[in-house]
Amino acid sequence: MAKSLNQVTLVGRLGKDAETRFTPGGVSVTSFSVATERSWKDQKSGEWVSETDWHNVVLWKKEKLAGYLSKGTTVCVTGRLQTRNYEDKGGGKRYVTEVIAEDVVLCGGSSGQGSSGGRSNAGGLDDDECPF
């Protein structure tokens, strides 16, 4: 049988403050979006072009870390991709792909300052200390 791998590593900035909800069983679910950017030189014009991608991230059972996940904070997220579907208000089937985070490391604040709370509430890293 062939091996498979579902692993994601993102380094980017939060687009808004994280939101935490609780399941009926009391388990915390924190969600946030991460922006990643890539740049390349346009072959025709010779100018640099950049493109931003947005990734929806879901973090389970880490409600204490959620307080440190504020807009503009740089994070390193590792986890896996998961696609789920649901029915919208009009009865149509919708699909969404999310990153299910296994680990989140704070790499710095929006002003480039280190943030408290990183990996499982350990100290945060300055942007130049981020692992990527």
SULBEL-V130540 format. One record per backbone hydrogen bond with DSSP energy under -1.0 kcal/mol. CO is the residue of the C=O (numbers start at 1). NH is the residue of the N-H. Records with the same first field share a line. If there is no record, write none. Layout:
BEGIN
CO=NH ; NH
END
This chain:
BEGIN
8=79
10=77
12=75
13=35
14=72
19=31
21=29
23=26
27=23
28=61
29=21
30=59
31=19
32=57
33=15
34=55
35=13
36=53
38=51
40=49
42=46
47=42
49=40
51=38
53=36
55=34
56=99
57=32
58=101
59=30
62=66
65=68
66=69
68=70
69=18
70=73
73=14
74=107
75=12
76=105
77=10
78=102 ; 103
79=8
80=100
82=98
84=96
86=94
88=91
92=88
94=86
96=84
98=82
99=58
100=80
103=78
105=76
106=125
108=74
109=112
113=109
117=121
118=121
119=122
126=129
END
